[in-house]
Amino acid sequence: IVGPVDRAVPLEALEAFRDQLVGNKSSPHTVQMYCCHVRSLLNWAEKSAEEITPNDLEHYKRYLAVERGYSKNSLYGAVKAIQAFYRFLGLDTAANLKPPRRGDPLPKYLSPEETRRLLEAAQKSRRNFAILVTLGYTGLRVSELCALRVEDIDFGGRTLTVRHGKGDKDRVVPLDEKCVLALRSYLAEEGMPPSGV
């Protein structure tokens, strides 16, 4: 996840930072993103983390915004990663580094016609159809669906258990009849017997 590094980057510090993130149960995406941002900072500065000053961090933030054209959301993620790295090192170098305020993007929805066409196209594959129907009727995140196991689905009770969801908490989600049918059909095709009746 840490990836290739230049001579300016202390590999051991990045590895230790990554291990702490993993140990704190950060998502794989967060671990990869944070390590990438820290590596980019150290490569840009061509200094060790201890040698970088608060003024350097402000210059780097401007560099990302102006020369790299980072959006507010991307810049926010970069600043948060840098802050986390310096907290991990026990240094207050990034204490006054402020992330930009993020705007609240308007949610994007498919129109009823787009939804109908998407589901029709997905019916060519029982797997894809089951994925779309389950996402649509349960509101699961894609990461939660990817982590779902067959034994987490209770066909008799028409529920599924999401393990380590938001806030690292388990929760039980009711299943619509369309989800049940789509999941049963997919599992039957794969030769996996569903749990429950």
C-alpha positions in Angstrom: 0.0 0.0 0.0 2.8 2.4 0.8 4.2 1.9 -2.7 7.5 3.0 -4.2 9.2 5.8 -2.4 12.0 8.2 -3.2 15.2 8.4 -1.1 13.7 11.5 0.7 10.9 9.4 2.2 11.6 7.4 5.4 10.1 4.1 4.5 10.0 2.9 8.1 7.9 5.9 9.2 5.4 5.3 6.4 5.2 1.6 7.2 4.6 2.3 10.9 2.0 4.9 10.0 0.2 2.5 7.7 0.3 -0.2 10.4 -1.3 2.1 12.9 -4.1 3.0 10.5 -4.7 -0.7 9.8 -4.6 -1.4 13.6 -7.2 1.4 14.1 -9.5 -0.4 11.6 -9.3 2.4 9.0 -10.7 1.3 5.7 -8.3 0.1 3.0 -9.2 3.1 0.9 -8.3 5.5 3.8 -5.0 3.7 4.5 -4.0 3.9 0.8 -5.0 7.5 0.5 -3.3 8.7 3.7 -0.1 7.0 2.8 -0.1 8.3 -0.7 -0.7 11.9 0.5 2.2 11.6 3.1 4.5 10.1 0.5 3.7 13.0 -1.9 4.4 15.6 0.8 7.8 14.1 1.7 8.8 13.8 -1.9 7.8 17.4 -2.6 9.6 18.8 0.4 12.7 16.6 -0.1 13.2 16.7 3.7 12.5 14.4 6.5 9.2 14.8 8.3 11.0 16.3 11.3 12.7 18.9 9.2 9.5 20.1 7.5 8.2 23.3 9.0 4.6 24.7 9.4 5.5 27.2 6.7 6.5 24.3 4.4 3.1 22.7 5.0 1.3 26.0 4.0 3.4 26.2 0.8 2.6 22.6 0.0 -1.1 23.2 0.6 -1.0 26.1 -1.9 1.0 24.0 -4.3 -1.8 21.3 -4.3 -4.5 23.9 -4.7 -2.8 26.0 -7.4 -0.3 23.9 -9.3 -2.0 20.5 -8.9 -5.5 21.9 -9.2 -6.9 20.0 -6.2 -10.6 20.3 -5.5 -11.7 21.3 -2.0 -12.5 17.7 -1.2 -9.2 16.4 -2.4 -7.3 19.2 -0.5 -9.3 18.4 2.6 -8.3 14.7 2.3 -4.6 15.7 1.9 -4.6 18.0 4.9 -6.3 15.4 7.1 -3.7 12.8 6.1 -0.9 15.1 6.9 -2.4 16.0 10.2 -2.9 12.4 11.1 0.8 11.6 10.1 2.2 14.3 12.4 -0.1 13.3 15.3 1.3 9.8 14.8 4.9 11.2 15.0 4.0 13.2 18.1 4.9 16.5 16.4 2.8 19.6 16.4 4.0 20.8 12.9 0.6 20.4 11.4 -1.4 21.7 14.4 -2.3 25.0 12.6 -2.7 23.6 9.1 -6.4 24.1 8.3 -8.3 22.0 5.8 -10.7 23.9 3.4 -14.3 23.8 4.1 -16.0 21.2 2.0 -19.2 22.0 0.1 -22.1 19.6 0.4 -22.5 18.2 -3.1 -26.0 17.6 -4.3 -26.9 13.9 -4.4 -27.2 12.4 -7.9 -30.1 10.1 -8.7 -31.0 8.0 -11.6 -34.3 8.8 -13.3 -37.0 6.1 -13.3 -36.3 5.5 -16.9 -32.5 5.2 -16.3 -33.2 2.8 -13.4 -35.5 0.6 -15.6 -32.9 0.4 -18.4 -30.1 -0.4 -15.9 -32.1 -3.3 -14.3 -33.1 -4.6 -17.7 -29.5 -4.7 -18.9 -28.5 -6.3 -15.6 -31.0 -9.2 -16.0 -28.5 -10.8 -18.5 -26.4 -11.7 -15.4 -28.0 -13.1 -12.3 -25.0 -11.8 -10.3 -25.3 -8.3 -11.6 -29.0 -8.2 -11.1 -28.7 -9.4 -7.5 -26.1 -6.8 -6.8 -28.2 -3.9 -8.2 -31.5 -5.0 -6.6 -29.8 -5.5 -3.2 -28.1 -2.1 -3.3 -31.3 -0.4 -4.5 -33.7 -2.0 -1.9 -31.4 -2.1 1.2 -29.4 1.0 0.9 -26.2 -0.9 1.6 -22.9 0.8 0.8 -20.9 -0.9 -2.0 -18.1 -1.8 0.5 -20.7 -3.5 2.8 -22.2 -5.5 -0.1 -18.7 -6.6 -1.1 -18.0 -7.9 2.4 -21.3 -9.7 2.6 -21.2 -13.5 3.1 -23.8 -16.1 2.3 -24.2 -16.9 5.9 -25.1 -13.3 6.6 -28.3 -13.7 4.6 -31.3 -15.2 6.5 -33.8 -16.1 3.8 -36.3 -17.4 6.3 -36.4 -14.2 8.2 -35.9 -12.1 5.1 -33.0 -10.1 6.7 -29.3 -9.8 6.1 -26.6 -8.9 8.7 -24.1 -6.1 7.8 -21.0 -6.7 9.8 -18.6 -3.9 10.7 -20.7 -1.3 8.9 -20.6 2.4 9.6 -19.0 3.1 13.0 -17.7 -0.5 12.9 -21.1 -1.7 14.1 -23.2 -4.7 13.0 -26.8 -4.1 11.9 -29.7 -6.2 10.6 -31.3 -5.0 7.3 -34.8 -6.3 6.1 -34.9 -7.8 2.7 -37.6 -7.0 0.1 -39.2 -10.0 -1.7 -37.4 -8.9 -4.9 -34.1 -9.1 -3.1 -34.8 -12.5 -1.8 -35.8 -13.8 -5.3 -32.7 -12.2 -7.0 -30.3 -13.5 -4.3 -31.8 -17.0 -4.4 -31.6 -17.1 -8.1 -27.9 -16.0 -8.1 -26.9 -18.5 -5.3 -28.7 -21.4 -7.1 -26.8 -20.6 -10.3 -23.5 -20.6 -8.3 -24.4 -23.9 -6.5 -24.4 -22.2 -3.1 -27.4 -23.3 -0.9 -29.0 -20.3 0.8 -29.3 -20.2 4.6 -32.8 -20.2 6.1 -35.9 -21.7 4.6 
